[in-house]
């Protein structure tokens, strides 16, 4: 079944396809019980932040703040740092960190994590929109003036105050150039926001014992155009989408070689924002996390749609980060854990955004330059 072209502010630049661009009715789930593909006219469409008008951006910001104002639903003795509903999502990510990165379930686990967050915004805070995404190449050379981080009332907040004592980012023995902030976010809707879990430095081999304790501090950022320009460029995105198999796709997206400057856009985006976003455990504390990972899900969706018969249910990798400790290969029947957010889900149910659990698409045109008029 073919999907129509999405009409939007991008239409004048290039056709913006609602991906997946096709949904072949002959493509069957490899397991019984799968629901059929969804029709395009019922599918919700996720859009880039800059293509939202001001009211749509403010609506998303308001919904995120709404979750931050609602009480936590987690048992206090299990997550004493979770004070609000937004914290429930951060705590879940912290708990699962060592089994949801650099492995065969990274993409599927985070796809459903985004879905659960989007659903909470809609069901619990009456948000009428969809989860936006951050098109990295559009803003990589100038994060500070992008509609995401320019500090305006319709942004996700600006940079942090400059903190001369803030250490540069590092990957083991390799040091990256430092950014322009390092302190508390001081402008925009999330200025003076307090986050409630500790900021873990580096990537410890085991989950910190105090991972879910109450450790309040300000939301902080250290925007870094050099890192964004190098690791989140259009060339990087094009290379990922040209991958011939899921192993190459995952490698180009998320490779992170210790003691070197080698990393993909997944880590590059986290490092480009810095501080809270650089914390592998509690990175969802920064609201930009959701848009960054929506871009990752977009790329996976677009890549799958290029050859659905071969790619829709393609998996590679085990179910522990970097296979430490050694674990089984990811399979379509492997159950993913979302803690108190949701029941466990088998991987196969999370592989297609137009079947089974999901019914959404992305408005996206490959290689299109950023819009000139995005402050509408």
C-alpha positions in Angstrom: 0.0 0.0 0.0 1.5 3.3 -1.0 1.6 6.4 1.2 0.8 9.9 0.1 3.2 12.8 0.2 3.1 14.8 3.4 2.2 18.4 2.9 4.1 20.8 5.1 6.5 23.7 5.1 9.1 21.4 3.6 7.0 20.8 0.5 8.4 23.9 -1.2 11.9 22.5 -0.8 11.5 18.9 -1.7 8.7 16.3 -1.4 8.6 15.3 2.3 7.6 11.7 2.4 5.8 10.3 5.4 8.1 7.4 6.1 7.6 4.5 5.8 6.9 5.5 2.2 5.4 2.1 1.4 3.7 -0.6 3.3 3.7 -3.8 1.2 0.6 -5.7 2.2 2.4 -8.9 1.3 5.1 -8.4 4.0 4.1 -10.6 6.8 5.3 -10.6 10.4 7.5 -13.6 11.0 5.3 -14.5 14.0 1.6 -15.2 14.3 -0.7 -12.6 15.8 0.6 -9.5 14.1 -2.0 -7.0 13.1 -2.0 -5.8 9.5 -0.4 -2.6 8.3 -2.1 0.7 9.1 -3.5 3.0 6.5 -1.8 6.3 5.9 -4.9 8.4 6.7 -5.0 7.2 10.2 -1.3 7.4 10.9 0.1 10.2 13.1 3.1 12.0 11.7 6.2 13.0 13.6 7.8 16.2 12.3 11.0 18.2 12.8 11.0 20.8 15.5 11.6 23.7 13.2 8.6 22.8 11.0 6.2 23.1 14.0 4.7 26.5 14.4 5.1 28.4 17.7 1.8 27.2 19.2 2.8 23.6 18.4 6.2 24.0 20.0 4.6 25.6 23.1 2.1 22.8 23.3 4.9 20.2 23.4 6.9 22.2 26.0 3.8 22.6 28.1 3.1 18.8 28.0 6.7 18.0 29.1 6.4 20.5 32.0 3.0 18.9 32.8 4.8 15.5 33.3 7.3 17.2 35.4 4.5 18.5 37.7 2.7 15.2 38.1 3.7 12.8 41.0 5.8 9.8 40.3 4.1 6.4 39.9 7.2 4.4 41.0 7.6 2.9 44.4 9.5 5.4 46.5 11.7 2.8 48.1 12.9 1.6 44.7 13.5 5.0 43.1 13.8 7.6 45.9 15.0 10.2 43.3 11.9 10.0 41.2 9.7 12.9 42.4 7.6 13.3 39.3 6.1 11.5 36.4 8.9 12.7 34.1 11.4 11.1 36.5 9.7 7.8 36.0 11.1 7.7 32.5 14.6 8.8 33.5 14.6 6.1 36.2 13.6 3.4 33.8 16.4 4.3 31.4 18.9 4.3 34.3 17.8 0.9 35.4 18.1 -0.6 31.9 21.2 1.2 30.7 23.5 -1.8 30.6 21.2 -3.9 28.5 19.8 -1.3 26.0 23.0 0.2 24.5 25.6 -1.0 22.0 23.7 -4.2 21.3 21.0 -5.9 19.3 18.0 -4.4 21.1 19.1 -0.7 21.3 16.9 0.4 18.4 13.8 -1.6 19.4 14.0 -0.7 23.1 14.3 3.0 22.5 11.6 3.0 19.8 9.1 1.7 22.4 10.5 4.0 25.1 9.8 7.0 22.9 6.3 5.6 22.2 5.6 5.3 25.9 6.8 8.9 26.5 4.7 10.2 23.6 1.6 8.3 24.9 2.1 9.8 28.4 2.2 13.3 27.0 -1.0 12.6 25.1 -2.9 10.6 27.7 -1.8 12.3 30.9 -1.2 15.8 29.7 -3.7 16.2 26.9 -1.0 16.8 24.3 -2.6 16.9 20.8 0.6 16.6 18.8 3.3 13.9 18.2 6.8 13.6 19.3 9.1 15.9 17.3 12.5 15.1 16.1 15.8 16.9 15.8 17.3 16.8 12.2 21.0 17.0 13.3 22.6 18.2 10.0 20.3 21.2 9.8 21.7 22.7 13.0 25.0 21.0 13.5 27.2 24.1 12.7 25.3 26.5 14.9 23.4 24.9 17.8 23.2 28.1 19.7 21.0 29.8 17.0 18.9 26.7 16.2 15.2 26.8 17.1 15.9 24.0 19.5 18.7 25.6 21.6 18.4 29.4 21.0 16.9 30.0 24.4 13.7 31.5 23.1 10.3 30.7 24.7 9.7 28.2 21.9 13.0 26.4 22.2 14.1 23.6 24.5 16.2 26.1 26.4 19.6 27.5 25.6 23.2 26.7 26.5 24.5 26.6 30.1 26.3 29.4 31.7 30.0 29.4 30.9 31.8 27.4 33.5 35.6 27.8 33.2 36.1 24.9 35.6 34.0 22.5 33.5 36.2 19.7 32.2 36.4 18.9 28.5 34.6 15.8 27.2 36.8 12.7 27.1 36.7 9.2 25.8 39.2 7.4 28.0 42.5 8.9 27.0 41.1 11.0 24.1 40.0 14.5 24.9 37.5 16.5 22.8 37.4 20.3 22.6 35.2 21.7 25.3 32.0 23.5 24.5 30.7 27.0 25.2 28.8 26.4 28.4 29.2 23.9 31.2 26.8 25.4 33.7 23.1 25.5 34.4 20.8 26.2 31.5 19.9 29.9 31.9 17.4 30.8 29.2 14.3 29.4 27.7 11.5 27.2 29.0 13.8 24.8 30.9 16.0 27.4 32.5 16.5 26.7 36.3 15.1 23.2 35.9 16.1 20.8 38.7 16.9 17.3 37.8 16.8 14.6 40.5 19.3 11.9 39.6 23.1 12.0 39.9 25.1 12.8 36.8 27.3 9.8 36.2 30.7 10.6 34.5 32.0 8.2 31.9 30.6 4.7 31.3 31.2 2.5 34.4 31.3 -1.2 33.8 28.6 -1.7 36.4 25.5 0.3 37.2 26.2 2.7 40.2 24.7 1.5 43.4 23.3 4.9 44.1 21.8 5.2 40.6 18.3 6.0 41.7 19.0 8.0 44.9 17.8 11.6 45.2 20.7 13.9 44.0 19.2 17.2 42.9 21.1 19.5 40.6 20.4 21.9 37.8 19.8 20.9 34.2 23.1 21.8 32.5 24.5 21.9 29.0 27.7 22.6 27.2 26.8 23.1 23.5 29.6 22.1 21.2 29.4 23.0 17.5 32.7 21.3 16.7 31.4 18.0 17.9 28.0 18.4 16.3 29.5 19.4 12.9 31.9 16.5 12.8 29.6 13.7 14.1 26.1 14.9 13.1 26.7 16.0 9.5 24.6 15.2 6.5 27.5 13.0 5.2 27.1 10.9 8.4 23.4 10.6 7.9 23.7 9.7 4.3 26.3 7.0 5.1 24.0 5.4 7.7 21.0 5.3 5.3 23.3 3.7 2.6 24.1 0.8 4.9 23.6 -2.6 3.2 22.7 -4.5 6.4 21.6 -3.9 10.0 25.1 -4.5 11.4 26.6 -1.7 9.3 23.7 0.5 10.1 24.2 0.0 13.9 27.9 0.5 13.6 27.8 3.7 11.7 25.1 5.0 14.0 26.5 4.1 17.4 30.1 3.0 17.2 32.2 4.4 20.2 35.8 3.2 20.2 37.5 3.7 23.6 40.5 6.1 23.7 39.8 7.5 20.2 37.7 10.2 18.5 35.7 7.5 16.7 31.9 7.7 17.4 28.7 7.8 15.5 25.9 10.4 15.5 24.1 8.7 18.4 26.9 9.5 20.8 27.9 12.6 18.8 24.5 14.1 19.6 24.8 13.4 23.3 28.3 14.8 23.4 27.3 17.9 21.4 24.8 18.9 24.1 27.0 17.7 26.9 26.6 17.5 30.7 23.2 15.9 31.4 22.9 14.6 27.9 26.3 13.1 28.0 25.3 10.9 31.0 24.6 7.5 29.5 22.4 6.6 32.4 20.3 9.7 33.1 20.4 11.5 29.7 16.6 11.6 29.5 16.8 14.3 32.2 17.4 16.7 29.3 14.2 17.1 27.2 16.3 17.3 24.1 16.9 13.5 24.6 13.5 12.7 23.1 14.1 14.6 19.9 17.6 13.2 19.5 16.4 9.7 19.8 13.4 10.4 17.6 15.9 11.2 14.9 17.6 7.9 15.5 14.2 6.1 15.2 13.5 8.1 12.0 16.7 6.9 10.4 15.9 3.3 11.3 12.4 3.7 10.0 13.7 5.2 6.7 16.3 2.5 6.3 13.8 -0.2 7.0 11.4 1.2 4.3 14.1 1.0 1.6 13.9 -2.8 1.6 11.2 -3.9 4.0 11.4 -7.6 3.1 15.0 -7.8 4.1 15.2 -5.1 6.7 11.9 -4.9 8.7 12.8 -7.7 11.1 16.6 -7.6 10.8 18.6 -8.0 14.0 22.2 -8.3 14.9 23.9 -8.3 18.3 23.4 -9.7 21.8 21.2 -8.4 24.6 23.9 -6.8 26.8 25.9 -3.7 26.1 29.1 -4.6 24.2 28.2 -8.2 25.1 29.4 -7.7 28.6 28.7 -10.0 30.3 28.4 -12.4 27.3 24.7 -13.0 26.5 22.4 -14.6 24.0 21.8 -13.1 20.5 18.8 -10.8 20.2 15.9 -12.6 18.8 12.4 -11.6 17.7 10.8 -13.4 20.6 13.2 -11.9 23.2 11.3 -9.9 25.8 12.3 -6.3 26.5 11.8 -4.9 30.0 10.3 -1.4 30.6 9.9 -1.7 34.3 6.8 0.0 35.7 6.2 1.9 32.5 4.8 -1.0 30.5 4.5 -4.8 30.3 7.4 -6.7 28.8 7.3 -6.6 25.0 8.6 -9.1 22.5 11.0 -7.6 20.0 9.0 -8.5 16.9 6.2 -6.2 18.0 8.4 -3.2 18.0 10.0 -3.6 14.6 7.4 -1.9 12.4 5.9 1.6 13.0 2.9 0.8 10.9 1.9 -2.6 12.5 0.9 -4.1 15.8 1.5 -1.6 18.6 2.3 1.5 16.5 0.7 3.7 14.0 3.0 6.6 13.1 5.3 7.8 10.4 7.9 10.5 9.9 7.8 13.6 7.7 11.3 13.6 6.2 13.0 14.2 2.9 16.5 12.9 2.5 19.3 15.5 2.0 17.0 18.6 2.1 18.6 21.8 3.6 17.2 23.4 6.6 14.2 25.7 6.1 15.0 29.4 5.9 11.8 30.5 7.6 11.5 28.4 10.7 10.5 31.1 13.3 6.9 31.0 12.3 
